[in-house]
Amino acid sequence: MKTAPPVRCLVFGGSGALGSVVCRCLHEAGVKLAFTYHTNKAAAQSLGHELPDSKALCVDLLSIPALNQVVDEVAGDWGGLDAFIQCAGVGLTGPSDATQVHHTMDQVDEQAWERMLAVNAKSTFFAARRVASHMRQNGGGNIILIGSIDGVKPVPAPVHYAASKGALAGMTAAMAKELGKDGIRVNLIAPGILEGGMSRVLPENLRQEYLKHCGLRRYGRLAEIAAWTTWLALHNTYLTGQTILVDGAV
Ligand SMILES: NC(=O)c1ccc[n+]([C@@H]2O[C@H](COP(=O)([O-])OP(=O)(O)OC[C@H]3O[C@@H](n4cnc5c(N)ncnc54)[C@H](OP(=O)(O)O)[C@@H]3O)[C@@H](O)[C@H]2O)c1
């Protein structure tokens, strides 16, 4: 019996907390995997060793030509792409050694606003557009973006972060409409606070507040988001244009 070829997946932000768990989950499911990193080469190398045959590529999402090149390189090597997962993002726009989020609107200057929107929203649009140009040649695929509860519900959040994540919801719905005729499905997973990753910069009082209002009374697990992501990448055929809020009922 002829076996189906592996699903070809590109993950942005494989060096991050969520991205690395997503990569492991996809790898375990037997996909052909490429992932990106930016500054954390050590994390990318260690993940690469852990996941044989995966491919790690360095990219700064502030450069649209660079991200186009990464997408083209992976799709070119594999003869196409079946799934794209955008797990890269920023929650802080201060100095790289800052450990706290911006709390108030007054602390967000023009530079911070532009960086947040550029990494979280602008790069996502251009990456999805480039990915779609490859997917449409192969009859379609799944594009999965990672947003946040902050862009969906009124929760205490840095306004520029919420704006960047809110932009993804509109983008997802509009892209699904435009790309549907090419067999391309676009969905956004919006997690609440997760056990690891960028939520480490949240002040303790906010973390406690979240637990108080969360129906399940706990933070989400990275593996729970990775499981949804993997399902969408491998099995989704009709769900598109949706923002899937995974917040334990806040
Ligand atoms: N963790 C949570 O509680 C939580 C909750 C809701 C939503 N989310 C969302 O989940 C996604 C992943 O978050 P995380 O917790 O895994 O964060 P993380 O551990 O800080 O990882 C962030 C990832 O984004 C990459 N990245 C950042 N700036 C980049 C740039 N300019 N160019 C290319 N790559 C860049 C990082 O690469 P390097 O490290 O290699 O520089 C890293 O791979 C984000 O979109 C976040 O908003 C997370």
The ligand as an ORCA input file, in Angstrom:
! r2SCAN-3c Opt
* xyz 0 1
  N       3.369     32.380     26.839
  C       2.163     32.877     27.011
  O       1.620     32.923     28.142
  C       1.375     33.354     25.823
  C       0.028     33.680     26.007
  C      -0.715     34.144     24.931
  C      -0.116     34.242     23.686
  N       1.204     33.926     23.523
  C       1.780     34.088     22.177
  O       2.476     32.918     21.805
  C       3.551     33.248     20.921
  C       4.842     32.605     21.452
  O       5.119     33.128     22.740
  P       6.170     32.444     23.736
  O       5.554     32.466     25.065
  O       6.669     31.181     23.153
  O       7.325     33.575     23.704
  P       8.910     33.402     23.714
  O       9.331     32.207     24.473
  O       9.407     34.751     24.139
  O       9.270     33.161     22.160
  C       9.171     34.187     21.215
  C       9.672     33.686     19.863
  O       9.580     34.747     18.918
  C      10.855     34.911     18.289
  N      11.048     36.313     17.911
  C      10.889     37.424     18.706
  N      11.215     38.519     18.003
  C      11.580     38.113     16.759
  C      12.029     38.781     15.583
  N      12.204     40.121     15.533
  N      12.306     38.034     14.499
  C      12.156     36.680     14.522
  N      11.737     35.995     15.589
  C      11.467     36.702     16.706
  C      11.872     34.456     19.330
  O      13.112     34.137     18.703
  P      14.524     34.145     19.535
  O      14.198     33.731     20.947
  O      15.383     33.166     18.807
  O      15.052     35.540     19.470
  C      11.145     33.238     19.886
  O      11.312     32.144     19.014
  C       3.605     34.782     20.881
  O       2.957     35.225     19.714
  C       2.807     35.202     22.102
  O       2.200     36.468     21.937
  C       1.964     33.476     24.551
*
